[in-house]
Amino acid sequence: MSTSGQTDTGAPASAADPPLLWLYDAVLLDLDGVVRVGSRPVPHAVPTLRGLRDAGRRTAYVTNNANRLPADVAADLRHLGVPVADDDVVTSAEAAACLAAQLCRHQARVLVIGSPALRTAVAAHGLRTVASERDEPAAVVQGFAPTVSWQELAEAGHAVARGVPWVVTNTDLTAPTPRGIVPGNGALVAVVETVTGAEPIVAGKPSSPLFREAAHRAGARRPLMVGDSLDTDVQGARRAGYDSLLVLTGRTRPADLLSAPPHVRPTHLGRDLRALCAPPLVVDRRADGWRCQGWHARVQDGVLLLEGSGETCAGLWAACTAAWSAAPGQPDPSRALAVLDAGVGR
């Protein structure tokens, strides 16, 4: 057990302080930066996820990727040692297909622009996929694929201009590839937006449909979303009405968190997935500031101050509470960040 009371299993730290995961009936997990980084697992992720399974906690893995079948994503995760079934993976393609099914009658024609995985997801909802506006589709579903052509975007534009519902898997402007960053689905969506002036219905992060589909798949009424991104994972969870745990194994840095506006502030904070198996960090209001475990944070003369020792994640959480509670304006975080960067208590 670490200084924060974290364990690698589902067992509580003590009877008086149950672990975070016990407060929720399912855990929804982002993949990149939370479970894996590229082809490697994030440290401590695999044993923690095995502990969740052994403790009987329901899980769903949530991804904006609409270019791959859930079974293929699940196979990659199992190769890393993650205990996951194919149905545990929920993609933005599946969320988009679900939205299209809600908007169209059974066996309606749907113009699908994107990957074979997206066409498979749409067909699985009892809809007939077509490739041209001339087929008089009842809706358009658009997702990313490296093979999307000008002709396909033109067909989507013709159908959207006719006024049919337009569902997109996500609006990510970029996508990662082994050669670097390339235009993502959001860039392709912008082409159709520019031509038609229409606004799409977005299924993926940070919109709520993907999160709600994942919660439905897990049979959850009170899920916890775990992510590494403020503007996709945390914001999307808030839009869906779910609590969130931000882990510091991916995109978000302490400075980002300290300056986060209200709509992207997480409910909980943890260094990595082991935070699920520890009691949640609690910050107490004191006359002289905010305290979390062995840390004390306060704002004085517009400067965020932090002192103490122990698990630095607890120090960051105290500093966040002090910064977010300060008024008016954002306090200067440089001195607090210097304390955290020194790695005291890591």
Number of C-alpha atoms within 10 A of each C-alpha: 10 12 12 21 19 24 23 22 20 26 18 20 18 11 8 8 12 17 23 20 22 17 14 16 18 24 24 27 26 20 23 21 20 24 29 19 14 11 11 12 20 20 16 14 20 21 18 23 24 19 20 23 17 12 13 12 18 19 28 26 26 27 23 24 22 29 19 15 21 24 16 12 21 21 15 14 24 15 12 17 15 20 19 21 17 16 14 21 25 30 29 29 35 30 29 30 29 19 25 26 21 11 16 17 12 12 13 19 21 30 29 27 26 25 20 15 19 29 24 16 22 26 17 14 17 16 23 17 23 18 16 19 21 11 13 15 22 21 25 26 27 32 29 27 20 12 10 16 12 11 10 19 19 16 20 27 23 18 24 26 17 12 12 16 22 26 24 30 35 29 23 20 15 14 15 10 8 6 6 8 11 13 14 19 25 18 17 21 24 17 16 22 16 11 14 17 13 16 16 21 18 23 29 28 25 24 22 20 24 31 33 21 22 30 27 13 16 22 15 18 13 15 28 26 30 30 31 25 26 23 16 19 27 27 23 26 31 22 17 17 14 20 18 27 28 27 26 21 22 19 14 17 13 19 14 12 23 24 16 18 12 9 13 20 22 24 17 19 23 23 16 26 29 27 25 30 24 28 22 23 20 14 21 12 15 11 6 10 18 24 25 23 19 15 22 25 28 25 22 12 8 16 17 23 24 26 18 18 18 18 22 24 23 28 29 26 25 28 33 26 20 25 27 18 15 17 11 7 10 18 21 18 21 13 14 23 18 12 18 22 11 10 12 14 15 12
